[in-house]
Amino acid sequence: NHGGGGGSSSKAAAAHRRFASYEGDLPTLVNVYEAWRREAIYHHPSSSQYRQQRPTKKSKHDPTTSHGEWCVRNYISGRALVRAFDVRNQLAELCGRPKDKGGLGMNIQQRCEEQRHMFFKSIC
């Protein structure tokens, strides 16, 4: 909730434009998640360490912004981002776990950026 007034929805729409993808909703949501990971600092309650920032190119967005401030500024649900963060970590743990331990034995360190466009095209 970002206060009253009709200007709030237009401010939210303007804030969301930077995440929009012509490819559809899933790529847009991925853009939101990746921007949050790059630009905000999130401290998971069950962890004793902060999620470290990855080096990022110069951005008009302060990379030391707290999770809550980032969500308010971008009109994004912090609770939904934390849920996505938790689900992603669970999936990474399952995919990276060896097959003999009930996992999928995948190399989760490998990035497939060049195939991302084709993936989104196939599911959208």
C-alpha positions as CSV (number, residue, x, y, z in Angstrom):
1,N,0.0,0.0,0.0
2,H,1.5,3.3,-1.1
3,G,-0.9,5.9,0.2
4,G,-4.1,7.4,-1.3
5,G,-4.6,9.5,-4.3
6,G,-5.1,8.7,-8.0
7,G,-1.4,9.5,-8.7
8,S,-0.3,6.3,-6.9
9,S,-1.4,3.9,-9.7
10,S,0.3,6.1,-12.4
11,K,3.5,6.2,-10.3
12,A,3.4,2.4,-10.0
13,A,2.9,2.0,-13.7
14,A,5.8,4.3,-14.4
15,A,8.0,2.4,-11.9
16,H,7.0,-1.0,-13.5
17,R,7.9,0.1,-17.1
18,R,11.6,-0.5,-16.6
19,F,10.8,-4.2,-16.0
20,A,8.4,-4.8,-18.8
21,S,9.3,-7.3,-21.5
22,Y,7.6,-7.6,-24.9
23,E,8.0,-11.4,-24.4
24,G,5.3,-11.6,-21.8
25,D,4.7,-11.9,-18.1
26,L,7.3,-14.5,-17.1
27,P,10.2,-12.5,-18.6
28,T,8.8,-9.4,-16.9
29,L,8.8,-11.2,-13.6
30,V,12.3,-12.4,-14.1
31,N,13.4,-8.9,-14.9
32,V,11.9,-7.7,-11.6
33,Y,13.6,-10.5,-9.6
34,E,17.0,-9.9,-11.3
35,A,16.8,-6.1,-10.7
36,W,15.9,-6.8,-7.0
37,R,18.9,-9.1,-6.7
38,R,21.2,-6.6,-8.3
39,E,20.0,-3.4,-6.6
40,A,18.7,-4.3,-3.1
41,I,20.2,-5.8,0.0
42,Y,18.1,-8.6,1.5
43,H,18.8,-10.2,4.8
44,H,17.1,-13.6,5.1
45,P,15.7,-14.1,8.7
46,S,17.1,-17.7,8.8
47,S,20.6,-16.7,7.6
48,S,23.3,-15.1,9.6
49,Q,24.7,-13.4,6.5
50,Y,23.5,-10.7,4.1
51,R,22.9,-11.7,0.5
52,Q,26.0,-10.2,-1.1
53,Q,25.7,-7.8,-4.0
54,R,27.2,-8.9,-7.3
55,P,29.3,-6.3,-9.0
56,T,27.0,-4.4,-11.3
57,K,27.5,-1.8,-14.0
58,K,26.8,1.8,-13.1
59,S,23.1,2.2,-12.4
60,K,21.0,5.1,-11.4
61,H,19.7,2.7,-8.6
62,D,21.7,2.6,-5.4
63,P,23.1,-0.9,-4.9
64,T,23.0,-0.5,-1.2
65,T,19.2,0.1,-1.0
66,S,17.5,-2.0,1.6
67,H,14.9,-4.6,0.5
68,G,12.0,-2.6,1.9
69,E,13.1,0.7,0.4
70,W,13.6,-1.0,-3.0
71,C,10.1,-2.5,-3.0
72,V,8.4,0.7,-2.0
73,R,10.3,2.7,-4.6
74,N,9.4,0.2,-7.3
75,Y,5.9,-0.6,-6.2
76,I,6.7,-4.3,-5.9
77,S,5.5,-6.7,-3.2
78,G,8.4,-7.5,-0.9
79,R,6.6,-10.6,0.4
80,A,6.3,-12.0,-3.2
81,L,10.0,-11.3,-3.9
82,V,11.1,-13.1,-0.7
83,R,8.8,-16.0,-1.6
84,A,10.5,-16.2,-5.1
85,F,13.9,-16.0,-3.5
86,D,13.0,-18.9,-1.2
87,V,11.5,-21.0,-4.0
88,R,14.5,-20.4,-6.2
89,N,16.9,-21.5,-3.4
90,Q,14.9,-24.6,-2.8
91,L,14.9,-25.5,-6.5
92,A,18.6,-24.8,-6.8
93,E,19.3,-27.1,-3.8
94,L,17.1,-29.9,-5.3
95,C,18.6,-29.5,-8.8
96,G,22.2,-29.4,-7.5
97,R,21.9,-32.3,-5.1
98,P,23.5,-35.5,-6.3
99,K,21.1,-38.1,-7.9
100,D,22.0,-40.7,-5.2
101,K,20.8,-38.2,-2.6
102,G,17.4,-37.7,-4.2
103,G,18.4,-34.7,-6.4
104,L,18.8,-34.1,-10.1
105,G,22.6,-33.9,-10.2
106,M,22.6,-30.7,-12.3
107,N,25.4,-28.2,-12.6
108,I,23.6,-25.2,-11.2
109,Q,26.6,-22.9,-11.7
110,Q,26.2,-23.1,-15.4
111,R,24.4,-20.1,-17.0
112,C,22.5,-20.4,-20.2
113,E,21.9,-16.7,-21.1
114,E,22.2,-17.4,-24.8
115,Q,19.3,-19.8,-24.7
116,R,17.1,-17.6,-22.5
117,H,15.3,-16.0,-25.4
118,M,14.4,-19.4,-26.9
119,F,13.2,-20.6,-23.5
120,F,10.9,-17.6,-23.1
121,K,9.7,-17.9,-26.7
122,S,8.8,-21.6,-26.2
123,I,6.8,-21.1,-23.0
124,C,5.0,-17.8,-23.8
